[in-house]
């Protein structure tokens, strides 16, 4: 391996799967502001995961519907902006429709 290209600041970090509460201790360079007390009594930085090998359908063999990130809320936020724009639209600031060129069918050539 080339020297000087890998980070030197590896430390122990607790990763916690928020969908089922499973936690594991590993080394990482990931930064975190939260800490958690581990089984050995020491405090370690906490990295929260949405999904891990204990909850992923590929590893568990089960099909699961996860809504940990609030997919419905994200959808509503995304389309609420468009809805507010259309509500405030008036004739003066409405977009102008562009003319579409007519579709011309090509004749098949005989060989």
N, C-alpha and C positions, 0 to 999 in steps of 0.2 A: 504494500500500500504506500501511497505517497505520503510523505510527512508534511504536517502543517495544514492539511485540508479538512481534518476532522475536528469537531469541537472537543475541548478539553474539560468542559464543565458538566460532565455526567454526574448525576446524584440520584439517590433513591427517591421515587415519586409513587404515590398511591393513585391508581386509576380506578374510578368507580363507574360502573354501568348504571345509569339512572333509571333504566327500564325495569331492572330486577334487583338492584341493590348489591350485586356482586362486586367485590373489590379485590385488587391484586397489587402487589408491590413489585416494582421494576425500576430499572435505571433509565433515566431520560434527561434531555436538556430542555424539555418543555417548561415554560414559565407559568406560575400560578400564584395568585394572591391568597388563596384559601389553603388552610392546613387541616390535617385530621390526625387524631391519635391512632396509631396502628397497634396491633396485638402485642408488640414488644414494649409498649409504653412510650415510644418516641413519637414526636410530631413530624409528619412529612407533608410536603406540598400535595395538594389534591387536584387531580385533573378529572373533570366530569366527562363521561362518554355517553352518547345517545344509544350506542349499540356496541356489543362486544361479541366474542365467540360464544358466550353463554346465552345470548338472546337473539343472535342472527339466525334466520330460518335455514340458511345453508348448513350450519353446524348443528342445529337442534333437530332438523328434519320436520319441523312444524311450520305451518304457514301462519304468520301472525300479522295483525294490523296494528302498527305502532303509530300513535299520535302524540309523541312526546314533544314535538316541536310546534304543535298547534297549527296543523296544516290548514284547518278551516279559517283560523285567524289570519294566517298569511294570505290566503286566498281573498278574504274580505278586505284586507289592507291593500292588496295589489289592485283590486278592481274598484275599490272605493274612490281612488283618485280619478279613474276614468269616468265614473258615474258623476262625480262632482263637476267635472269639466263639461259633460253633456248637459247637466242641469243649468249651468251658468251660460251655456251657449245661446247666442242670439242671432238674428238674421244678419246683423252687421259683421259679426266676427265668426260666422260659420265658414267652414272650409268650402272652397269652390270645387264642384265636381268636375273631374277631368273627362273629356270625351274619350271613348274607347274606339279604336280602329276596328272596322268590321272584319270578321273572320272570313278569309277567302279559302275555299277548299281547292286543293290541288287535284288536277285531273290525272288519272292513272295513265301512264304511257303504255302503248301496246308494243309488245316485242315479238 
